[in-house]
Amino acid sequence: MTESDGCSDGNGCGCSNPDGHPTATDSHDGVHVAQLSVPEMDCPSCAGKVETSVRELAGIVAVDPQVATGRLTVEYDEAETDMDAIAARVDAAGYTVADDGSETLQFGVPEMDCASCAGKVESALGGVDGIRSVETRPTTGTVVVTYDRNATTEGDIVAAIESAGYEVTETTGEDDTGTGQPDEDGSLWTSSRALKTWVSGVFVAFGLLFEFLLSGANSQVGSVFGSPLHVADMLFLIAVATGGQEILRGGYYSLRNRNLDIDLLMSIAILGALTASLAFGEALYFEAATLAFLFSVAELLERYSMDRARNSLAELMDLSPDEATVKRDGAEEVVPVDDVQIGDIVVVRPGEKIPMDGEVVDGTSAVNQAPITGESVPVDKTEGDEVYAGTINEEGYLEVQVTAAVSDNTLSRIVQMVEDAQSNKTEREQFVERFSAYYTPVVVAFAVLVTLSSPAGFGVAWSTAVVYGLTLLVLACPCAFVISTPVSVVSGITSAAKNGVLIKGGNHLEAMGAVDVVAFDKTGTLTKGELTVTDVIPLNGNTEAEVLQCARGLEQRSEHPIGEAIVARAGAADVESAEIDDFESITGKGVRADLDGTPHYAGKPGLFEEIGFDLSHVHATTDGGGVTKTAQQLCERNNCLDLLDDAVPELQAEGKTVVIVGTEDEIEGIIAVADEVRPEAKAAISRLRELGIERTVMLTGDNERTAGAIAREVGVDDYKAELLPDEKVAAIDDLVEEYDGVAMVGDGINDAPALASATVGVAMGAAGTDTALETADIALMSDDLSKLPYLYELANDANGVIRQNIWASLAVKAGLALAVPFGVVPIWVAVLAGDAGMTTAVTGNAMRLSRVRPESDDG
């Protein structure tokens, strides 16, 4: 942590040093301004807690938490407090100040595949000094730990995780993209635990054979505490010993960490059945063996279903190749991508994946960008164009200069953000976590009550009552209930990422599915954001080529976007420029220059009125005796145009800007320029309406006439024009007050305030754009509005799947639990249906989200 007397930008405000350390700068009257990096402060609630905590310090003048950037700006009196005290208050609020000796590591813990496993790991890490924060991610089998390097070590953390009974397979930095998957080639079904499970199953089968089919051979082989022990009983005990090892081991670690989870409950159930059999002669060996075998099978099924969910993220990570061909010292060499440096030249041949973000410096090709942007059609790339890691070079040879390190390329950022999305919990997920904290103790208490009351209340034997209690213990763990939401969120977010839509958290996915109104920015969102020539109307005997030639000569020295559009159109038409002299820009009206010695003008109609032209009577050029198509639409009196009342207003009503070209003696033609509407905009808005969006609105700073023309063309329900940025925010606030959910779609930079004010902010064209990736709730990675209806449909479906999973898992558990005292739920049904069955079912249901595709990708 450092303090400095000045700020490098000289503006007297707090800023961060290049290394990211918090800084303080002098202000006035002993008041300093400090800016701290608090990356975990990522929501208004977080910001409120941090602000409240810091304000408890004496000497605090002002506190400004900035959620979008994870920065905290504090004005304070140096006579009363200091930077260390401020950082301590941030820490007291539950958030870590970056670069204060803390380090964040990600640990691969593939065996941690359910909420109860995560609970044990968290409990174990809670006893390690120096741990700042722990985030367990069962859906990806990873644990992210932020700790104080001065108080503990990576080895201490690994030891703590392993003390909870889970193996750490790898450790990566915070920004690395490790999957947390074990580095082993063996199948889950042939793993050590699986083999023990199959052996246990064999002994259960033989035990059943002797118990029911070969009862004559089921002789007594001994006794324990006076209770007889038969052949079948011995087989069941061996089944418990083989199949129950991992269960009892997990139960031990749960007890050690005081975690009431499924492993502890199952251990109690198995040991309870054995105790009742050996000490009280109740003969519950079969139930103990059944529990050990079937629960082991259930665990394998849960692991398999969870691996399916994890693989959807692993597929994203596999998009980038492990090696790259680099040109060094005049020769090509193949190196690991981790060894490629910024500035290196990477060679990419046809059919190969582009290994790094970069800029094409040689070659031409079509590149399939679907893995990043979701675009179904390959994009032509030539010298100077940007390319992304993970995209596929379809046909040509390319040399690419690397512009980003492997940990900071577009694909890596996407993978990291998809992983981090799990930490932004949905409202339903938070409800489930609160509910599950009460569910297990209540069901355990119910199990004790049923066991003690069944003999008297239902007239059953004590052995049966114990079986009822054991069955309820099996149902007491809410694993399927807890996992129902996160596995759906992971499936939805990874599916979206594969289709070019980056969703920054489950809360944003949930919110997008509940949107009633979609507000659009105009420029760069509904339109392409680039001016193009839409009409060229030659007049007074001139040809279109002659009009473009004069216009090119006049505009090629202009830096105005309209001039650039005219020059581009003339270039595309292969029209040469005339010789130019005495160029002059007429502020607010147009330009003037001598072309081949003749004075020419290009500008607004008012400019030519000032020169003295009668714009109500201009002759249109005929083509083969007929008036040109565009002129025909504007002219009602032979080939005479009234530019002032007919032609110009007609073009302007279509949202076009009119430029007149001519000399002091003759008007040569009209050129209309407009920001072209995206071809998919109208269809996207129509599809949103079909999917249930109540209202679509366009918000723009453009003039009323242009805004109205664009609004009519794309089909939005309403529009507001001539809005300043703060007026856009006010418009969004009004919509938020009127409707439950409002999505704002913009370019992610210019529309940042409006995006932040909406329920969900959606950024357009975020591929390779750091700002959009960092600030938007959701980013459409390509400039493709057709992905917006897909996003809404996916979010809607995800909300439906989450609801189905939550209520189905809860209903099945509750139904089975209430039926247990009536003797209609055998213990194997509780294990297979209540535990493994529901966990597998909710995971399979969540995987359905991967079938949702953008309309352009269907068929």
Stockholm file with secondary structure:
# STOCKHOLM 1.0

chainA/1-859         MTESDGCSDGNGCGCSNPDGHPTATDSHDGVHVAQLSVPEMDCPSCAGKVETSVRELAGIVAVDPQVATGRLTVEYDEAETDMDAIAARVDAAGYTVADDGSETLQFGVPEMDCASCAGKVESALGGVDGIRSVETRPTTGTVVVTYDRNATTEGDIVAAIESAGYEVTETTGEDDTGTGQPDEDGSLWTSSRALKTWVSGVFVAFGLLFEFLLSGANSQVGSVFGSPLHVADMLFLIAVATGGQEILRGGYYSLRNRNLDIDLLMSIAILGALTASLAFGEALYFEAATLAFLFSVAELLERYSMDRARNSLAELMDLSPDEATVKRDGAEEVVPVDDVQIGDIVVVRPGEKIPMDGEVVDGTSAVNQAPITGESVPVDKTEGDEVYAGTINEEGYLEVQVTAAVSDNTLSRIVQMVEDAQSNKTEREQFVERFSAYYTPVVVAFAVLVTLSSPAGFGVAWSTAVVYGLTLLVLACPCAFVISTPVSVVSGITSAAKNGVLIKGGNHLEAMGAVDVVAFDKTGTLTKGELTVTDVIPLNGNTEAEVLQCARGLEQRSEHPIGEAIVARAGAADVESAEIDDFESITGKGVRADLDGTPHYAGKPGLFEEIGFDLSHVHATTDGGGVTKTAQQLCERNNCLDLLDDAVPELQAEGKTVVIVGTEDEIEGIIAVADEVRPEAKAAISRLRELGIERTVMLTGDNERTAGAIAREVGVDDYKAELLPDEKVAAIDDLVEEYDGVAMVGDGINDAPALASATVGVAMGAAGTDTALETADIALMSDDLSKLPYLYELANDANGVIRQNIWASLAVKAGLALAVPFGVVPIWVAVLAGDAGMTTAVTGNAMRLSRVRPESDDG
#=GR chainA/1-859 SS CCCCSSCTTSSSSCCCCTTCCCEEEEEETTEEEEEEECTTCCSHHHHHHHHHHHTTSTTEEEEEEETTTTEEEEEEETTTCCHHHHHHHHHHTTCCCTTSSEEEEEEECTTCCSHHHHHHHHHHHTTSTTEEEEEEETTTTEEEEEEETTTCCHHHHHHHHHHTTCCCCEEEETTCCCCCCCSCCSCGGGSHHHHHHHHHHHHHHHHHIIIIISGGGCCEEEEETTEEEEHHHHHHHHHHHHHTHHHHHHHHHHHHTTCCSHHHHHHHHHHHHHHHHHHHCCCCHHHHHHHHHHHHHHHHHHHHHHHHHHHHHHHHHTTSCSEEEEEETTEEEEEEGGGCCTTCEEEECTTCBCCSCEEEEEECEEEECHHHHCCSSCEEECTTCEECTTCEECSSCEEEEECSCGGGSHHHHHHHHHHHGGGSCCHHHHHHHHHHHHHHHHHHHHHHHHHHHHHHHTCCCHHHHHHHHHHHHHHTCCHHHHHHHHHHHHHHHHHHHHTTEEECCHHHHHHHHTCCEEEEEIIIIIEEEEEEEEEEEEBTTCCHHHHHHHHHHHHTTCCSHHHHHHHHHHHHTTCCCCCEEEEEEETTTEEEEEETTEEEEEECHHHHHHHTCCTTCEEBCEETTEECHHHHHHCSBTTEECIIIIIHHHHHHTTCEEEEEEESSCEEEEEEEEEEECTTHHHHHHHHHHHTCCEEEEECSSCHHHHHHHHHHHTCSEEECSCCHHHHHHHHHHHHHHSSCEEEEECSSTTHHHHHHSSEEEESSCTTCHHHHHHCSEEESSSCTTHHHHHHHHHHHHHHHHHHHHHHHHHHHHHHHHHGGGTCCCHHHIIIIIIIIHHHHHHHHHHGGGGCCCGGGCC
#=GC SS_cons         CCCCSSCTTSSSSCCCCTTCCCEEEEEETTEEEEEEECTTCCSHHHHHHHHHHHTTSTTEEEEEEETTTTEEEEEEETTTCCHHHHHHHHHHTTCCCTTSSEEEEEEECTTCCSHHHHHHHHHHHTTSTTEEEEEEETTTTEEEEEEETTTCCHHHHHHHHHHTTCCCCEEEETTCCCCCCCSCCSCGGGSHHHHHHHHHHHHHHHHHIIIIISGGGCCEEEEETTEEEEHHHHHHHHHHHHHTHHHHHHHHHHHHTTCCSHHHHHHHHHHHHHHHHHHHCCCCHHHHHHHHHHHHHHHHHHHHHHHHHHHHHHHHHTTSCSEEEEEETTEEEEEEGGGCCTTCEEEECTTCBCCSCEEEEEECEEEECHHHHCCSSCEEECTTCEECTTCEECSSCEEEEECSCGGGSHHHHHHHHHHHGGGSCCHHHHHHHHHHHHHHHHHHHHHHHHHHHHHHHTCCCHHHHHHHHHHHHHHTCCHHHHHHHHHHHHHHHHHHHHTTEEECCHHHHHHHHTCCEEEEEIIIIIEEEEEEEEEEEEBTTCCHHHHHHHHHHHHTTCCSHHHHHHHHHHHHTTCCCCCEEEEEEETTTEEEEEETTEEEEEECHHHHHHHTCCTTCEEBCEETTEECHHHHHHCSBTTEECIIIIIHHHHHHTTCEEEEEEESSCEEEEEEEEEEECTTHHHHHHHHHHHTCCEEEEECSSCHHHHHHHHHHHTCSEEECSCCHHHHHHHHHHHHHHSSCEEEEECSSTTHHHHHHSSEEEESSCTTCHHHHHHCSEEESSSCTTHHHHHHHHHHHHHHHHHHHHHHHHHHHHHHHHHGGGTCCCHHHIIIIIIIIHHHHHHHHHHGGGGCCCGGGCC
//
